[in-house]
Amino acid sequence: MRKTLLAAGLFALACTASLTPPALAAEKVAITVNATQIFGTIDPAKVTDYTSYMAAVNLYDGLTTVAPDGTIIPQLAESWTVSPDNKTYTFKLKPGATFQDGTPVQASDVVYSLQRLLALNEGPSYLFAGLIGPESVKAIDPQTVEITLNKVYAPFIASTPLILVVNEKLVKANSKDTWGEAYLSDATAGAGPYKLIKNTRGSELVIGRYEGYHGGWTKGTPIDEIRFVITSDDATAKALAQTGELGLSSSTLTSATFDAIGALPNYKILEHATSTGFYIKLNSKLAPTDDVHIRRAIALAMDYDTIRNVIFPGAPLNGPLASTFKGAYLDTLSAPVFDLEKAKAEVALSKYAGQEPIKISHAYVAGLGFEDEIGLMFKSNLEQIGFEVALQPEPWNRITELAAKPETTPNTTQVFNGATYPSPDSIFYVQYHSKAKGTWSSMEWLEDPEIDALIDKARETTDVPAQNAIYKDLQQKLVDRQSDVYMLAESQRYAANKCLQGYQWVPMMSWDLNFSNFWWDCSKG
């Protein structure tokens, strides 16, 4: 018998009181996880969103990783030193770490991986482009890597979890090109805790445990296999739970669906405050959202209490940065308010006053029930103050395509954006710096020299209090410009089987879903 959540009968058997965990300890644990977006890529040099990051954290390891408290801790690198000028970083690799084909991880693999990232110029490459030259990454010996920056970059260590290491020899043996793009689009070459079993694009991804993982499997009965099923339909997630197939849900179900699954006898709801902001991105380069008064009117027309307390739970978000970034957070910002009369007054101050109805587009992810609810609220409220709203539900991959140009980016778009590395820089640079334009994260198209200069200054400032003062200045200036509608800081929820243990929130996108940190124990709730 396999211990599995892929069949309802076996699920029920695994959770009966008559079978103790020791009786099942030798059996395979296989769970189904609901993801709402397709895995657009499994190439670690191209990850951009929550599903690709979720694949990366399970299939690959980086030089470092992130602890639940946000601390950068060793992973493939067991230690590192920094030169007095804060430009040269020397990493000592962990002895005994192997790739999933059993070959050792060496310094040459790290050099190849970082050079590959820079050459492909996709995904996390924006963190290192213009900062590290290909020749500035050196293997000093098989266990030592030296990386020299061309200028001080204070968040560098915070970004090293995204230096995900690939097996150079394996990639080159299976590729006609230097960087193995075609090969790594359908295969993996990592040192992570899980190996790719199957990738059926658009429907499911299946990964299996690498028993030789250098991080070990010491936390209890490990999860042997994870099947990610792609669906944004709440009814499907609920049905998976009702039949016992659901191991872990996505975090984007409606409150009603979470309540329904949580009421089932074999399920629990995991919840944690996060640094992920839920925004309405405002395209500042497209009429009419090119006018700050229109942007302020939109912000004033949102019913924040209903959104946070009824539609989708979360904490107030008073600006672009969540309060979880304690030292950098500007706590003097006022909470956004819902006031249609003030919204009308802002419209009257705009250059579009007298041109009612003012046409505006509002995009969101098709199939996400709560985003549809917010879209309908947006339309109802805005049309009371002189707008004509065109709702634009789109598949996520279509939204990412529209974000590439200001003229195709909708006026307003619902977007979650969390830290892609554990630093406020990952919120400010990714969303607001001109060099980061053209992605789903930067649909504001701010392109503001003053904002760019402050972000650059923070990146060069190694004194933490001084850096935090810059971050606080940034928050005030972005709020003054009404860069976005700041709807909420996500209170992240998952519906989980009661036997699934070990969840801890991590302040980096999808790093909390590293399944090597989970284990299976039906004796606990």
Helices and strands as residue ranges (DSSP letters): E 3-4, H 8-14, H 21-24, E 29-35, H 50-59, E 64-66, E 72-74, E 77-82, E 88-93, H 107-120, G 123-127, G 134-136, E 137-141, E 144-148, H 156-159, G 160-162, H 168-173, H 181-186, E 194-200, E 204-209, E 225-230, H 234-242, E 246-248, H 255-262, E 267-282, H 292-300, H 304-306, I 307-311, E 314-315, H 340-349, E 358-365, H 369-383, E 387-394, H 396-402, E 412-417, H 425-432, G 434-436, G 440-442, H 449-460, H 464-480, E 484-497, E 500-501, G 511-513, G 515-517, E 519-520
